[in-house]
């Protein structure tokens, strides 16, 4: 990576930190997320072209709130502070920060100075996405000036008079900021002077080199293949790096969708031959989940059993000291901060926080800093079949987190049948290409119904359909009513045990895409 021009992103706790990286990578500029307390001397040694300070949930006036080394503002390296990053920079350079009288959340109209290099080419008025309860209340007027305002924020963006220091109170990294991409491009390309020399092709070459260096000359790797695009891309990447030293293990954990185990083996057996091992372990996983209702306990038990199954399956593979996983950044950032920052834990993902200390393998996670859409582009680079690239995301714990309450074979069968109907009907509709995920959830709720003049008291099913670009934010899809009616009718008629269907109209945030 040292051959590339680089931007450093200081992780100050935002759930969107990696989204900043994703946007910058879209500009073909390599960026690295680092700890917020990275010393200025180390920053100077790395010689980045620019620095971005992320947002974060803290207040700069709180005790023990995350800080940066103030000497970074003296290095002459362009800095862009976003939200909390702006407030931190303002305070460190003589400004004042306080609680806002009127908090700004969601879409906000902002007036910018189009003469500023940060807003070059933008209209004077635009719409941005805000999420803050604090704001800059005063600046060192001798050096800083405001370059954007909103109705309640006089310092919606600021610039230093002589140094390349800029800050914005809004979030240009999210798609809801209408010209956010242009703002980041103006900083990265115009102010920081990056030409753009990083592509998915270069990522492949560097990931292959990294894997080879980690594994060494004799090591062998066991890859957890689920059939989804993430693990499929990992398998192809490792196949390119290691060839015959790769063995893929597909675990049928009994928590898969209808017909999925058969589809996975049919797709990968021709490519991998004997290097694909299929392990049918449904009884083991269901045994671990017996009586469990807490979603975090579910995830951790599935994670532990996942590793145990792998260890058993890999016993006869010589020098198999490495386990490769298709972990993505949304998994990581929801489980814990990936880069030592103060990000909040949303939920534990089985392949992030659920692995036991006695793992016995060294982890290889080449996609750990990528989003789903980037993985799909990487799949194209690796010539993965299009139908595998287009597969919708599926959670590592499988249907266990779509069966709320205790997971039993009977309840799994209900959600499996309902899920197949949801996906089948939506594939027939023109809305299907816009869908990120579509699935059914079984609630631990029964309600009274009537079928054939008889009273029923059966389960409730939730239909969840969302659109998203990266999985970090999502909105519910406005599925045509006639399609929902067909789905509801088919589920209640064809799935014995479900007599009520409801539709989830919650976005992310405040909800998550999955229910558990």
Number of C-alpha atoms within 10 A of each C-alpha: 12 9 8 15 20 24 26 22 24 25 31 30 24 25 23 21 26 25 22 25 23 22 20 22 20 17 20 17 23 24 26 17 23 17 19 21 16 15 14 17 13 10 18 13 8 13 16 20 21 24 26 27 28 28 28 26 19 19 20 23 15 8 8 9 14 20 16 21 14 16 12 20 19 11 15 13 20 23 29 28 26 27 29 30 28 30 28 28 26 26 19 17 16 13 17 18 20 15 14 15 11 13 14 20 12 13 15 18 15 19 18 22 18 16 12 15 16 27 23 18 14 17 12 14 15 15 17 21 23 22 18 22 17 23 27 26 16 18 19 14 12 8 13 21 17 20 23 24 19 16 11 13 20 16 22 24 28 26 22 18 13 8 16 18 23 28 29 24 29 29 21 24 24 20 16 16 22 15 20 23 19 18 22 22 22 19 26 27 19 15 21 21 15 22 13 18 15 20 15 19 13 13 16 18 13 14 18 19 12 15 19 16 11 14 19 11 10 11 16 21 28 28 26 22 26 23 21 19 27 27 22 25 28 25 23 19 22 26 19 15 21 21 14 13 20 25 28 26 20 22 22 19 22 19 25 21 18 15 10 14 20 10 11 18 17 11 13 17 14 10 11 19 10 10 17 20 18 17 15 14 16 15 13 16 22 18 12 16 19 12 12 15 17 13 20 17 15 25 26 21 20 27 23 21 22 23 22 17 18 21 17 10 17 20 10 9 14 12 13 22 16 19 23 24 24 26 24 20 22 21 25 22 27 20 21 21 21 21 19 15 21 21 23 16 13 14 18 23 25 25 24 20 16 22 20 14 7 8 14 14 16 14 16 22 18 23 22 17 20 21 22 21 16 18 23 21 16 25 24 15 14 16 12 17 13 12 8 18 22 15 15 15 14 19 17 22 22 16 26 29 23 25 26 19 19 17 23 16 12 10 20 21 17 21 27 24 17 29 26 16 21 23 17 12 15 19 13 10 12 8 13 17 11 12 18 22 22 21 23 27 27 26 17 14 13 16 12 11 15 10 10 6 7 7 10 16 15 16 22 19 28 21 20 22 26 24 21 18 15 17 20 22 19 22 17 21 21 12 16 10 9 9 15 19 11 13 22 23 15 15 24 19 13 13 17 12 20 23 23 20 21 14 15 13 14 17 16 16 11 9 13 17 24 15 15 19
